[in-house]
Structure formats: C-alpha cells, structure tokens
C-alpha cells in the first residue's frame, strides 16, 4: 500500500466531507461563547473563596467598618429617632404616652 492510495481516497472524499466540515465550523463558532462562559463559571466556582475574599477586601477598602463608639452613637440616635417618631404618631390619640416617649427620647 502506498501513500498515493491514501491521498487518492481523501481527494475523492473531500467534496463530500467539505460541506460537513463547513456545517461543523458554524456549529463550533456558535458553541464557542458557551464554552467560554462555561469555563469562566467553572473557574469562579473553583476559586470561590478567593473571589469572595477579594470582594470583601474591596468593600472594606471603600467602606471601612466604623469604630465601636461610632456604632453605639448611631444605634442611640436611631432609637431616639424611633421614639420621637412613635411619639408623633401617638400625639393625637394618647398625648400622655407621647409625652412619656419624648421624655425617654430626651434622656438618650
């Protein structure tokens, strides 16, 4: 068996194989982005702890955590404003309760 016999069979089959290869080329070109997104998703899944740590570091870089004193002051201010809001809501129905709520809010 010689090389000429092998080349002859491929040349005979080439007109039949060429449209199939063209169709497969279009299918591969259509599936290529899906393959890329799939690989990207797999990489994110594999390196999820690393990605999560980088995201937390980025958040802390742009929005640092407040100190304990600042958080306590903010909590106190929120409770005072909540008491004043409840006092405004109860002002017409129960004025004495609204006055007590305002007194509690003034104490801080």
Protein Blocks (a to p, Z undefined) as FASTA:
>chain_A
ZZklmmmmmmmmmmmmmmmmmmmmmmmmmmmmmmmmmmmmmmmmmmmmmmmmmmmmmmmm
mmccddfklmmmmmmmmmmmmmmmmmmmmmmmmmmlmmmmmmmmmnZZ
